[in-house]
Amino acid sequence: MSAENMLPVQRDDASAAFFDAAAEGRLLVHQCPQGHLFAPQISTCPRCQSTELSWSEASGRATLASYAVINRRGQSELPVAIVELDEGPWIRMQLQDVSTGDLKVGLPLQIRFAAPEGGEPLPYAVPA
Amino acid sequence: MTKLDAAIVGLGMTDMGKVYGRTGTQFAVEAIGKAAADAGLKVSDIDGLLVNYGLTRAVGMPLAADLGLRNLSVLSEIQAYGSSAGVMVMQAAAAVASGQATAVACVFSDVPLTEGKRAGATYSDPKNRLHPGFLGMPAGGGLLGPNVGYALAARRHMDKYGTTSEQFGHIAISTRKWAELNPIAQMRTPLTMEDHQESRYIVDPLHLFDCCLVSNGAIAVIVTSGEKARDLAKPPVYLHGGAQCHPGYIDERDSEFGLVSGAKLSGERAFKMAGVTVDQIGVREIYDCYTYTTLITLEDYGFCAKGEGGALAESGALAPGGSLPTNTGGGQLSGYYMWGMTPLSEAVIQGRGEGGERQVADNDYILVSGNGGVLQHHATLILSPHPKEA
């Protein structure tokens, strides 16, 4: 678990519950009264426009939907991804513990969290 | 709104690129002054003003006062990112067609470059991006700026359709060949596949030469009714069709993000309004923030089948002498980066027949695309030197 390549992000009202769960290693996604699941960063159900949202704990299992490798001149390269949770939602996050040569769409992943100093715990993904 | 009797009658461009020491307002005033003079109008003849500020929010509605424009009948800031130029022209056309205004200036101005700082620094500066809460979460994980978003989009296309980096390279090369013929393009030295492949990755799969320039400067156009246009100084470039599409990708399984862009529906709607087919387009001015963007946009407009954009690029059709001249001024990759005003300005030049050695003979129908955000916004214009038959 490493937060060395992360920048601190502060919580706001909408994200407080998400970050509280993240601190316990749990990944929350949004759910509307009809049971639609969607990404935590989306604040209105894209299917029924409900704003009566609850949080649902996701399994933390995911696959790689797309990936890219940032060339940070003078530092190590940083792989980042669109991660598709098994439940369906996408979250963009960094990848760790993987060599870039092994990256391919569909790679099974597991979500973890790391907190950079002065910031909330942020999700990242490692090969499952 | 299927009948828009409107034309672009003035084009004004400042020096662009590494031009320092001037404000966004100063650039915008110069561009509008030049556009008015180009049309044979005085600035005081302008009775509508639409303003699109760029990344640095360097210009806005107060520009009207800097221009000495009083009692305007149309004034707004327009923001649909890279699709704004097309959106402004359509709004201006609607204003003149409905009698709300007679001459509407549309301007984009930005000053993202600071002397001594890397070109991309403004676009990926965490200070500009690190919002609290979910908005800041991708940036906190290192996903800063548009390069990352487009790299992720491009990878999806590569994975699904087998598109290759060399095929992106062909787009960079053909666009550079056009730039060599444009005196105001910023990058005019020939580019080889080796140059492209050996250029450093910005974000793998995007090499340096897959990415657009960053430029300071401003471009303005003036829109009047088609009828008024015929009495002005320059040959009018008439608007035959225009449409937007904002796909509204949902971040979840089966999203078409990276695979299908707003060009598909925006193009269909614009072709329908213009009453033309894709085969009738002689010149393509495509928003090319990245080589990948050119490729997917051409595919979605129907210049080739879905997934065959790479093969189209490889074929040489897009380059000078090819069957599908594309980005004839060098685009944003090699020409100048003025958001949607880059393709629009070159379309006006081609529509007037003022392209010099790069002028395309068949300019009857010119397609202009605008693309904003990371593929979230799209605008299409179809322009012609010939009036639209009622």
Interface residues (C-beta under 8 A of the other chain):
Chain A: N5 M6 L7 P8 V9 Q10 R11 D12 A14 S15 F18 F38 A39 P40 Q41 I42 P46 A65 S66 Y67 A68 V69 I70 N71 R73 E77 L78 V80 A81 I82 E84 G88 P89 W90 I91 R92 M93 Q94 T100 K104 V105 P116 G119 L122 P123 Y124
Chain B: P126 L130 P132 G133 F134 L135 G136 M137 P138 A139 G140 G141 G142 L143 N147 V148 A151 L152 A153 R155 R156 D159 R200 Y201 I202 V203 D204 P205 L206 I250 D251 E252 R253 S255 F257 G258
